[in-house]
Amino acid sequence: MTTHLARLTHNLVRGAFMELYLTPKPGLVDLCDSGSHPELSVERMETSLKIVSLYLLDLCDAVARGEELNEQVRLGVAAESAVQRAIGTSCHKGYIFLAGLMLCASACSNGRDEEALRASITRLAALFFDQGEPGAAHRVRNRFQGGGLREEALAGLPSLFDEALPVFRREMASGGNRGSAIFAMLGRLMQTVEDSTALRRCGRSGLRTIREDGRHLERMIAQRDDFLAFLAERNAHYASRNLTMGGVAGLLALGLAWLSHTGELEAA
């Protein structure tokens, strides 16, 4: 179990860096620009991810020792604070939650069994949210009647396991390559994630834009059209509206981490 957790920790770190470097991504920091985040850059995101990496290593040790949920949550809160101090903003807050949830849940499930993992994620999420919910996330949910990561987690991450991962696998089976399959995952997540950062910045109209673009992206990939040019053009539009999609980015990173863990990313 310790070896399994250590390997998953490595892949959770890897998935986050892969998501950062994936280019182009509308409204998000990538190798071309900062999207709708003028306060950020690749270098600042890398600084954040180094802190997230240390957090995941500490969390892996805590889980292996059998620490209680309160201690696991304390490590996550400390990581969020460390990122805020280091770069002045709370980027990767969603991924700290998602990656920590998957790592802790994996200790209670059977290796790569996705159904067992989902059941464990649901159980742990219920325990976590029984203790309360971060104020900003709660306010966004109430204002827009959106589910956000809370409902995703409580349902066992359906946008990941029911949508993104099957899309990756179908694209590979239909003759695509790793790049097109990863962007197909992005397109599907854009359609399915109730993204609280998009809601907070641009309301329901921003979320509709992301979902429409996600459908168009997935269709272009299936038709073997130039989807990279489409994404680059949409990035300029998102920046002009201050529109972004942090929840999508977090779940994409988690998907990349899981596919790396299962070996499918390397096989692709």
N, C-alpha and C positions, 0 to 999 in steps of 0.2 A: 504493500500500500504506500509506503514511504517513497519508493521509486516512482510509482504511478503519480503521486502528488507532485514530486519534484519535476517530472517530465511535463506535467500539465502546467505547472508554474512557468517553466521555460517557454512553453508555447503560448501562454497568455501574454507574456512579455512580447514575444515575437509577433503575435497577432496585432498588438497595439502599434508597434513600429511599422508593420506592413500597411496598416490602415493610414497612418500618417503619410507615408511615402507614395501611396496610390494617387496617381495624377492623370487627369483632372477630376476634382470633386467640387461641384457647385456649392459656393458659400463656405467651404471648409479650407483649412490650411493644408496646402500640399506643396510639391516641389516647384510649382509655378508662382504662386502668390499666397496671400493670407486670406483670400476669399472675403467673407464679411467680418473678419476679425483683424482689423488694423493694429490692434494691440498685441497680436501674436505673430510668431514666425516659426519656421521649422526648428530653428535653434532653441527657441523658448519652449516649444512643445517637446523637444528632446530632453530638455532639462526637467520638465514635468514628468516625462516617462521614466527617467532615471529614478525619480522619487517613487513612482508607482511600482517600478521593478523591485526596489528595496522593500516596499510594503508587501508585495506578493511573496517575496522570500520569507519575510517575517511571519506572514499569515500562514504560509505552508508549514513552517516550524510549529506555529501555535496549533494548527489543526492536527499535525502529526502527534503532538503531545496530548491531544484531547482537551484543549482549553475550551471553556464555555463560550456561548455565543456573545456574551457581553464583552469578553476580551477580544474576540474577533472584530466586533463592531468598533471597539476602542482603537484598534490598529487602523481601521479605515478612516475614522474621524481624524486621527493624527496625521494620516497621509494627506487628506484634504487640506488640513491646516498647513502642512509643510509645503504643498504646492502653492497655496495662496501666498505664503511668505516669500517663496523663491521667485515667483514670477508675477505676483500681484493680481492673479485671477484664478478662478476655480475650474480651469479646463481639466478634463479627464475625471471630473467628479462622478459622472455617470458610469465610466468604465471602472473606477475604483469599486463601485457598488456591484456592477455586473460580474467583473472578473472575480471579486471576492466571493460573491454568491456561488458562482460555478465551482470555484476551488473548494469551498466548504461543502457544497452539495456532493462533489465528486468523492469526498471521503466516505460518504454514506451510501454510495451506489457501486455498481459492479463494472469497473473499468470503463469501456466504451459503449456500454448499453445505454442508448439514448433515452429509452422509456424510463428506465430506473433513475437516470440522472434527472429527467424532468420531474419525476415524482418527488425526488429529494429537493430540487429547487423550489417547487411549490410549497413543500412543508417548511423549509427554512425561511422563505419569503414571508409566509404567514407569521412565523415566530418573530421575524424582524419587524414587520409593520404593526404587530400587536404592541410593540414598544413605542409607537408613534411614527410620525412622518416628518421629514424636513420641511420647515415652514414655507420656503419658496415653492417647492414642488406641490405642496398642499394648496397654496393659493392659486397656482396655475390650473390645477385640476378643477377647483371650484369655479374659477372664472369661465373656463371653456368647456366644462363637463367632459374633460378628456381623461383617459386612463393613464397615459404616460408609462414610465418604467414600472410603476407600482403594479398596475394591472398586468403588464407583460410578465413580471416576475411571479405574481400570484397564479397566473395561468400556465406557468412552466415555460416561458419564453416561446410562445407560438410563432412570433415573427421570425425567430431563428430556426426552430426545428421543423415547423410546418411550411415555411415559406422559403427562407434564404437557402438553407442547405439543400432541399430538393431541387431548387432552381439551379444551383451550382452543379449538382449531379446530372440533371437533365441536359444542361448545356454541354457538359463534357461527353455525355453519351451520344449527343446529336452531332458531334464533329467539331465542337468548339475547342478552344484552348484555355489554358489557365487564366489568361488575361480576360478573355471574353466572359468566362464563367464567373470571375470575381465581380466584374461590372454588372453581370446579370443579377448577382446577389444584391448589389447596391440598388439596382433598379427596383427589385422586388421589395426591399426594405423601405425604399422611399414611398412605396404604395401602401405599406401595411403598418408602419410604426406611427403611433400617436405622439409625434415629436414635440415635447414640451418647450424646447428652445425655439422652435419655429412658431409655436403658439404664442409664446411670451413676446417675441419680437414683432410678429406680423399677423397674429390672430388666425382665424379660420381660413382667410384668403391665402395666407402663406402656406398653410398645410395643404390646401387644394393645389397650389402651384407645384409643390414637391410631389404630390401624388400623380398629377398629370404628367410631370416630367419623368417620373419613374416608369409610368406605363409606356411613354414614348421611348425611353431608353431601352427597356426590355424588348419592345417591338423592333427597334433598330438593330439590336444585337441578333435577334432571331432572323432578320432579313439580311444580315451581314452588311449593313449600312455603316457609314462613318460616324459611329457614336461618339468618338473622342472629340471630334469637331463640335458636335452638338453640346457636349458637356462643357467645353471651353466657352462656348457662346452663352450658355446658361449661367456660368459662373459670373460673367459680367452683369447679367440681369440680377442675380441674387445679391451681389455686392451693392448694386444701385438701390436695392430695397432693404438692405441690412438683414437679409433672410439667410438663415443657416439651419443646420439639421444635426445637432449634437447627438440626439438619441439614435439616429440612423448610424452615425459614425461609430458610436459605442457598440452597437449590435453587429455592425460589419466587422469591427475588430474582434469581437467575440467569435463570429463565424470563422474568420481566418485562423484564429487560435485553435478552434475545435478541429477544423479540417487539417491543420498542421499536426495536431495531436493524433488524429486517426490515420495519418499518412496519406490522405487523399490529395493534399496540396502538392506533395512531392511527386506522387504518381502522375499528377496532371502535367 
